[in-house]
Amino acid sequence: MSRVLIVDDDPLLCDALAAAVQQMGYAADTAGTLKEGLAKARTGDYDVVVLDVRMPDGSGLDSLSRFQECPSTPEVIILTGAGDPDGAELAIRSGAWSYIAKPPTLNKIRLPIQRAMEHHRGKQKVLPLGLKRSGIIGDSRAVQACLDLVAQAAATEASVLITGGTGTGKELFARAIHDNSARADGPFVVVDCAALPEKLVESELFGYERGAFTGADRRFEGLVRQAHQGTLFLDEIGELPVAVQKAFLRVLQDGCYRPVGGIKEVCSDFRLVVATNRDLETLAAAGDFRQDLLFRIRTMTINLPRLKDRAGDIPLLCRHFVARQCRLQGLPAKRVSPDYLEALEGYDWPGNVRELIHAVERSLAAALNDAVLVPAHLPTNIRVSLARSSLPLPGAREGSAERGPGGPFPSLRQIRLQAVAEVEARYLRELLAASGGDIPQACALSGLSRPRLYALLKKYGLP
């Protein structure tokens, strides 16, 4: 029987929701704290979790990902008594099925639970167990959620917008969509819009006839035509000139276009996948990106996570890249030390996976004949960043002297770092209390790896 877990500190509301769920033909369990709810979710086979935001032992929104990471990967419906548009957006962007304000009427809660249940059942039938990963490494919840979307996208012909920071692997996910689609045997054409000279964008995309302009000494069919019966991947589409955007919109609508200098129209049957690290909504509002084109390209959207948000993936990625580089360079196999992995997990990785690859390459170059990679082999900028973050911040310790009115005024960065340190230290103390000092349980509750947790505990002098 399908099961629903209700996590709320109001016993009367829990009983009312449980009764409603049972009337719908589902089994219902309740929990009065996040700790109890997570314990039940990790051991029970739940399809849907109804989760309150304000719980006595923490925020439901902060715990959303932990419920999603439970073995049954339940759909989560957020329940809150506070009207919070930003919280609603955060919940939806984090993967919540829906966001419902208290007090929920039975009619208001029944439909979301029913639809979440149907979606979860359908998802179990199409889990990407045989999905071609196309070079994507990682088993974190964040990556699995993106792979679920890849599987959905591959089953359709819909246009897909992939967003994410530099180095998050947008091209890999685009290729995975192609490799798992009905067009897998067709061409996969990559166009880096940022690298196309502005005056040649139209001729590169749509092709040109011989003599169409100075230097056109031969006919060129264009990248759009090269993608016929395959996939056209436009990377950094936010860099596409507005004038070309209009012409490309017509190609999406009709499938036909006229090459530069051509008389006859040419048609191309392609599937479109685009990517960007820019905010297309902001560009559209500023008139730098066509709103109608934005509507056409984002039929489906996949938001790729930052590397530092991919809990547990860094060791996998590191070992994969070390093995690959050793093989490519003909080097003896090298091992990575625990403190090397701890250093990697302690860094923020603004350049994401691409920066990690470069860091591994630099480490291998620095290691020479060493059989084991250690933190000293990392690039200097990473070692400097880790060293700075490991030092206690001025004024962060209890009992430190307050600044007098005539003392030096701190920089914004100092205040920000001090605030972050205070929040992290408080969080760690609460985490240890909630887990009873049990490190494996603390890692499960926080989503931190064991090396990263130990590093933070050592940083703040906690047992």
N, C-alpha and C positions, 0 to 999 in steps of 0.2 A: 504493500500500500504506500502511496506517496505521502511524504511526511513534511510537516512545516514546524520550524522552531521559532518561537516568539521570545524575543529578548527585551524585557521591559521591567522596570523596577516598580510598576504599579500592578499589584496583584489582581485588582478588580478588572483592569483593562486586559491583563493577560488571560483571565478566565473568560471574559467576553469574546476576545479574539479566538481563543481556543475553541469555544463553543461554535463560533461562526465557521471556523475551519473544518470542524468535525461535521457540521451540517452539509458542507460541500463534498463530503466523502473522503477527506484526508485525515490522517493521524496528526495530532498536535502535541508538542511538548513546549514547556515554558522554562525560562531562566530569569532570575532576578538581578544578576550581575553579568558583566562582560566575561569575567573569569569562568563563571558557571556555564555561560552560553558557549564560550570557545571550547570548554572541555566536552560539552555535549556534541558540539558540531564536529569535533575531531574524531569522535567515536561513533557517532550516529550517521545514518545514511539519509541526510535531509536534502530535499529538492529546493526548498525555499526557506530563507531566514527573514523574519520581520524584525528589524533592529531599531531600537530607540536611539536617538542621538545623545541625550543627556542621561548617563548612567552613573550610579554612585562611585564606580571605580574607573571612570574614564569616559572618553567620547566615542560614541558609536561610529562616527565618521572616521576617526583615527584607526578604529579596529576593523573597518570595512574590508580591507585587503586580507586581513587574517582569516575572516570568515570565508572569503572567496578562495583562499588557499587550502581550505579543508578538503579531505579526500573526495567528497561528493561534489565539489565545486558548485555549491548552491547559488541560486539567484538571490540577491539581497534587496529587500524593500526597506528603505529608510523611513522611520516614523519619528516625527518630531513635533513638539508643542510650540516651537518658535518659528515665526515666519522669517526665513533667512534665505534670500535669493542666492547669495554667494555660496551658502552651504548646499543649497539644492544643486547648483551648477557643479560644485565639487563632487557631490555624491554621484551625479550622472556621469561626469567625466571619469570618475574612478570605477565605473562599471556597475553602479546600482541599477536595479531594474526600474525602480520608480521611487518617488519621494512624496510622502503623504503627510499632510499636517494633521495634528491632533485637534479636537477629538475625531477619530475616523468613524464615519457612519458605516454600517455594515455594507451598504451598497457601494460605498467608496473604496472599501478594502477588498471586497470579494472579487471584483473584476481584475485588479492588478495581481492578486494571488493566483487566480485561474490562468491568466495569460503567462505569468512567470512560470507556472507549473508546466504549461504546454510547451513553452520555449525550452525549458530545461530538458524535458523528455525528447524534444526534437534534436536538441544539441547532442544528447548522448548517442543518437543514431548516426551523427555525422562528425564525431570527434576525429580530428586529423591524425589517426594512428598511422596511416600509410602515406601521410603528406610528405612530399619531397621538400626538404628544407632548403635546398639550393644554397648551402653554405651557412645557414643561420645556426649559430651555436647558442645554447642556453635553455635552461629548464625552469626559470623563474616564472612565477605567476604572470608577471607583466609580459613576458615573451609568449607564454602559452595563450594569453588573451589575444595577442596580435596574430598568432598562428590560427586561432579559431576564426578570426576575421579573414585571414588569407584563404582558408578553406571555403568560407562563404562566398568570397569574391571570385574564387576560381570556378565556382559552380555557375556563375552568371556571366553576362557580357557587359555588366554595368561598368561605367567609368569609376576609377578609384583614385582618391587623393591620399597620398601618404605624407604625413607631416612628422617633423622631428628635427632635432638639432643636428649640426654638422657632425658626421661620423657615427650616426646611430644605425646606419645600415639600410637606408631607404632603397638603394638599388637592389640589394639582396632580397628584400621583401617584394619588390616589384617583379623580380625574376621568379620568385617562388609562386606568385600569382600566375605568371605565364606558364611555368613548368607544370603546374597542377591543373591547367585549364584545357579546354578542348582544342586550343590553338597551340599546344605545346610543340607540335611538329613544325609549326610555322616560325618565321623569323622573330627575334626579339631585338628591336632597334632602339638603341639608347641615344637620346639627344640631350646634350648638356646645354641648356638655353643660355647659361651664363657665359659659355665659351664661344657662342656664335657672334661674329662681328655684326653690329646692328644693321649695317647696310646690306648684309648678305643673308639675314635670317630668312626672309621670304624665299629667296632662290634656293637655299639649302633645304628648307622644309618642302617646298612645292616643286622644286626642280626648275629647269630652264632649257630653252631651245638654243641651238647653236647660233651664235651671233646676237643673242638677246642683249648683251652688253659687252663692253670692252673686256676681253679676256675669256669670253665664253666661246672657246674654240671647239667645243664638242657639246653634245646633248647630255644633260644630267637629269635622271628621273626623279630625284628628290627623296628625302628620308621618309616622307609620308607614304609614298608609293612603295618604297622598300619594305615597309611594314605590312604590305598587303597579305591578308590571311594570317597575320600574326599579331604581335603586340607592339605598340608604339609607346615608349617610355620617355616622357618629357621631364627631365630632372631640372630642378630649380625653375619651375614654370613662372614663378613670380618675376623673373628677369625678362620674360617675353615682352617685346615692345607692344604698346597698346595698339598701334596700327596693324600689327600682325595678328593680334588677338582677335580682331574683328574678322579677318579672313579665315583664321583657324576655326572660329565659331561656325562659320558656314560649312566648313569641311565636316564638322561634327554633326551638323544638321542634315546635310545632303549626301555626304560621302564623296562629293566631287569638288574639283577645283581646277583652275587653269594655271599651268606652269608659266613662269616669267617668259614673256615673248611668245607664248603659245597661242594658238587659235582654237584648238579643240580642248574640251574638258577631259580631265583624267579622273578616274574613280579609284578609290582604295578602300578595301574592306579590312579595317584594323580595329583592335581593341585598345582603348586608351587607359594608361596608368600614368599619373603625374606625381611629382613630389616637390616639396618646398620646405625650407627652414624659416620662411617668412610668414607673417600674419596676413593672409590674403584678404581677410575682412577689413583690416586697417588700410591695406593698399586700395581696396575697392572704395572705401569711404573717402580716400584722398584722390580718387580718380585715376590711380595708377594701375588699376586692374579692373577689367570689365565685370560688372556684377552678373550679367547674363552668362558669361563664360564660367564664372565661379559656380553658378548653379548647375551647369552642365557637367563640370569635372568632379564634383564631390557627391556623386550619387552614393558612394560609399567612402568612408574616411577611416584610415588606420593611423592612430597617433602612436609613434614609436617612443618608448621610454628612454630616459637618459640612462647611461651605464650605471650611475650610482644608485638608481632606483630599481636595478635588477638584482634583487637579493640572491646571493649564492652563485651568480653567473660568472663573476670575475675569476675564481679559480679554474672553472671549466675553460673559459676563453684563454686564460694565460697558458694552461698546459697544452691546449690545442695549438696556439700560435708558436709556442716554444718548439713543439714536436715538428710542426710544419716548416719553420725556418731552419731547424737543424737538418731536416731532410733536404730542403731546397739548396742549402749552402754546403751540403756534404759534411756537416759537423757531427762529432760523436753526440749521442743523445745526452741531454743535460736534465738534471733534476732541479726543482725549485724548493727553496727552504721555506719552512712555515713562516719565518719573519719576513720573507720576501712577499708571500701572499698577504700577510698582515699589512705590510706597507701598501700594497696595491689596493686593498680594501679600505685603507684609511685615507686614500686620496680622492679628490672630488671628480676628477676626469672631465674637465670642461670640453675636451675634444672627443669624449665618448670612446667607442670601440676603436676608432681610427687612431686616437692618441695612445690607447693601450697597445695596439700593434706596433707603433713606432717605439714605445717604451721597451717592449720585448726585444725588438731588433737592436736597439741601443744597448740593452743589457747583454745580449749575446756577443755584441762587438766588444764590450768592456770585459766580459768574462774570460776571453781568450781560451786558455787551457783549463780554466776552473771547471770542475764537473758539476757544481751546484751554483745556481743563481742566488745571490743574497742582495739585501737592500743597497749595498754599496755599488752594485752594478747598474742601478737605475739612473736615468738622466738627472742632471744636476738640478733642473728646475723642480722636478718632483721631490727630490731629497730635501731641497730648501723649503718647499711648501710643507712637507711632513715635519721637518724640524721646527719650523715656526709654529705650527699648530700644536706641537707636543709640549711647548713651553707654557708654564702658568701665566695667565694674563695679569697685568698690573691691576691691583684693586679687586681681583676676583676672589681672593681669600677672605674668609671671615676675620673680622677684627682689624682689617687694614685701615689706615688712617684716611679720613675723608679729606677731600680737597678743600682748601680754604678759598674765600672769594678772590684772593690775590694770586692763587696758584695757577699753574699752566692749564689752559682749557684743552680738554681732550679732543682728538679728531673723531669724526663720525665713525670711522672704521674701528677705533678703539672701543667706543660705546657699543657698537654692533657685536664685536667679538666677545666683549664682556657679557652682553645679554645672552648671546648664544651659549656661552660657557655656563652661565647660571641655569639656563633652561635645561641644558644637557645634564648637568650634575643633578638637578632636581628630578629629572625624568629617570635617571639611573637609580637614584635612591628609591623612587616609587616602584621601579621595575624589580629591584631586589626584594622589596617588601612583598610585592604581589606574587613573586615566584618562590618566596621563602628561601632565597639565596641559591636556588637550584639553577645552575648555569644552562643546562639544556632547555629547561622550561623557560628561562629568561630569553634565550635565543628564539624559541618558538613564539613567545608573546610579542617580542619586539621586531622580529624579522631580521635581526642582526646575525651575522655569522659569528662563530665562537671567537676567531682571532680579533675581529673588529670589536666585539664586546669586551674582551680582555684588554685591548688597547685603550678603550674609553675608561674602563674601571681604573687602569693604571694611571691614565692622564689626570683623573680627578681624585686619586688617592682613596678609592673606595675598595672595600674588601671583596 
